[in-house]
Amino acid sequence: MEKGSMLNGLVMLLLFLTVTFSSQQTLEAQPGSTFCDGSLWKYVYKPQRLKKLQPSCITVTGTVGKSTEEKYGDLWVQLKLDPKAEFVTLLNNRNRKGQNGNLVLVFVCMHKGTQPEAAAACKKFTRKIQIPDEGTHVMVTGDYVQDDAPKHGWTEIHPVTSILPIL
């Protein structure tokens, strides 16, 4: 292995461990993946619309795209996945048509929502996580789901446990 490649790998690991273990949230280990914070599910608005597509969380890499603040307090971010073979199957036709070929990242309770019936989901909780700027290359970990709400049907990482800039 080249020195530069090995150094980049060590820097990424160090960044991940620093952010993960300095977080105020309790993280639990999930088999077969990096850390996933299962406690975030209690802040998901209408969780019955989400179908888990994998029993444990996943980690993907890609480039941050457009973001949207939802009326119920969540932040949606489009992620252009890196062209890796293992990521090809993560997108479905609804991602291709309705999300410009991107995976949707959902950060729960990022701002005060304006939708009254959604207020209970984020009551007394606001997520404090830094979202990198559009165009930043990142590593994202969370639950891989399909959002079956009307007019959706795309796949997402929801809720996102962590997002880290990478070189």
C-alpha positions as CSV (number, residue, x, y, z in Angstrom):
1,M,0.0,0.0,0.0
2,E,1.3,3.5,-0.9
3,K,2.2,5.9,2.0
4,G,-0.3,8.5,0.8
5,S,-3.1,6.1,0.5
6,M,-2.4,4.6,3.9
7,L,-2.2,8.1,5.4
8,N,-5.5,9.1,3.9
9,G,-7.2,6.0,5.3
10,L,-5.8,6.7,8.8
11,V,-6.9,10.4,8.6
12,M,-10.5,9.2,7.6
13,L,-10.6,6.7,10.4
14,L,-9.3,9.3,12.9
15,L,-11.9,11.8,11.8
16,F,-14.7,9.2,12.0
17,L,-13.7,8.1,15.5
18,T,-13.4,11.7,16.7
19,V,-16.8,12.8,15.4
20,T,-18.5,9.6,16.5
21,F,-17.2,9.5,20.0
22,S,-17.4,13.2,20.7
23,S,-21.1,13.2,19.7
24,Q,-23.6,13.9,22.5
25,Q,-25.8,11.1,21.3
26,T,-25.4,7.5,22.5
27,L,-24.3,5.3,19.6
28,E,-24.9,1.6,19.4
29,A,-23.0,-0.9,17.3
30,Q,-24.9,-2.6,14.6
31,P,-23.6,-5.9,13.2
32,G,-21.9,-5.8,9.8
33,S,-21.5,-2.0,9.6
34,T,-20.2,1.1,11.4
35,F,-22.0,2.7,14.2
36,C,-25.7,3.5,13.9
37,D,-27.8,5.5,16.4
38,G,-31.0,3.5,16.8
39,S,-32.3,6.2,19.3
40,L,-32.9,8.6,16.4
41,W,-35.9,6.4,15.3
42,K,-38.1,7.9,18.1
43,Y,-37.8,11.3,16.3
44,V,-38.9,10.0,12.8
45,Y,-42.1,11.6,11.6
46,K,-44.6,8.8,10.5
47,P,-42.1,5.9,10.7
48,Q,-44.7,3.5,9.4
49,R,-44.1,4.9,5.9
50,L,-40.5,3.7,5.9
51,K,-39.6,0.1,5.0
52,K,-36.2,-1.0,6.2
53,L,-34.4,-2.6,3.3
54,Q,-31.5,-3.9,5.3
55,P,-31.5,-5.1,9.0
56,S,-28.3,-3.1,9.9
57,C,-27.2,0.4,8.9
58,I,-25.1,1.1,5.9
59,T,-22.2,3.4,5.0
60,V,-22.0,5.1,1.6
61,T,-19.8,7.7,0.0
62,G,-20.8,10.4,-2.5
63,T,-21.1,14.1,-3.1
64,V,-23.6,16.4,-1.3
65,G,-26.2,17.9,-3.6
66,K,-29.3,20.0,-3.2
67,S,-30.9,20.3,0.3
68,T,-34.5,21.0,1.3
69,E,-36.0,21.9,4.7
70,E,-39.2,19.9,5.2
71,K,-42.3,21.4,7.0
72,Y,-42.0,18.8,9.7
73,G,-38.5,19.7,10.8
74,D,-36.3,17.4,8.8
75,L,-33.6,18.3,6.4
76,W,-33.4,16.3,3.1
77,V,-30.2,16.2,1.2
78,Q,-29.6,14.6,-2.2
79,L,-26.4,12.5,-2.4
80,K,-24.8,11.7,-5.7
81,L,-23.3,8.3,-4.9
82,D,-19.8,7.4,-5.9
83,P,-19.7,5.1,-8.9
84,K,-18.9,1.9,-6.9
85,A,-20.4,-1.4,-7.8
86,E,-21.9,-1.9,-4.3
87,F,-23.9,1.3,-4.6
88,V,-25.5,0.6,-8.0
89,T,-28.4,-1.3,-6.4
90,L,-29.2,1.3,-3.8
91,L,-31.2,3.5,-6.2
92,N,-34.6,2.6,-7.7
93,N,-36.6,4.1,-10.5
94,R,-38.2,6.7,-8.2
95,N,-34.7,7.9,-7.2
96,R,-33.8,8.2,-10.8
97,K,-37.0,10.1,-11.8
98,G,-38.0,12.0,-8.6
99,Q,-34.5,12.6,-7.1
100,N,-32.3,13.2,-10.1
101,G,-30.6,9.9,-9.7
102,N,-29.6,10.6,-6.1
103,L,-30.0,8.9,-2.8
104,V,-32.0,10.9,-0.3
105,L,-30.4,11.6,3.1
106,V,-32.8,12.5,5.9
107,F,-31.6,14.3,9.0
108,V,-34.4,14.3,11.5
109,C,-35.4,17.3,13.6
110,M,-32.9,19.8,12.1
111,H,-35.1,22.8,12.5
112,K,-38.4,23.9,14.0
113,G,-41.1,22.6,11.8
114,T,-44.3,24.5,10.7
115,Q,-46.5,21.4,10.3
116,P,-48.6,21.2,13.6
117,E,-49.3,17.4,13.4
118,A,-45.6,16.7,13.1
119,A,-44.5,18.7,16.2
120,A,-44.6,15.7,18.5
121,A,-41.9,13.9,16.6
122,C,-39.3,16.5,17.5
123,K,-40.6,17.7,20.8
124,K,-37.8,18.9,23.0
125,F,-35.2,17.6,20.5
126,T,-33.2,19.5,17.8
127,R,-30.5,17.7,16.0
128,K,-27.0,19.3,16.2
129,I,-25.0,17.9,13.3
130,Q,-22.9,19.8,10.8
131,I,-24.0,19.3,7.2
132,P,-21.1,19.8,4.7
133,D,-21.6,22.3,1.9
134,E,-23.0,21.3,-1.5
135,G,-20.3,19.7,-3.6
136,T,-18.4,18.2,-0.6
137,H,-17.4,14.5,-0.8
138,V,-18.7,12.7,2.2
139,M,-19.2,9.4,4.0
140,V,-22.7,8.8,5.4
141,T,-24.0,6.2,7.8
142,G,-27.6,5.4,8.7
143,D,-30.6,3.1,8.1
144,Y,-31.3,2.2,4.4
145,V,-35.0,2.5,3.8
146,Q,-37.7,3.0,1.2
147,D,-40.1,5.9,1.8
148,D,-43.5,4.6,0.7
149,A,-45.3,7.9,1.4
150,P,-47.6,9.0,-1.5
151,K,-45.7,10.3,-4.4
152,H,-42.4,9.1,-2.9
153,G,-41.2,5.5,-3.3
154,W,-37.5,6.3,-3.4
155,T,-34.7,4.9,-1.2
156,E,-33.1,6.9,1.5
157,I,-30.7,6.8,4.4
158,H,-33.2,7.7,7.1
159,P,-32.4,8.6,9.8
160,V,-28.8,9.6,9.1
161,T,-26.5,8.9,12.1
162,S,-23.4,10.5,10.7
163,I,-22.0,12.5,7.8
164,L,-18.3,13.2,7.5
165,P,-16.3,15.0,4.8
166,I,-13.7,12.8,3.2
167,L,-10.7,13.5,1.0
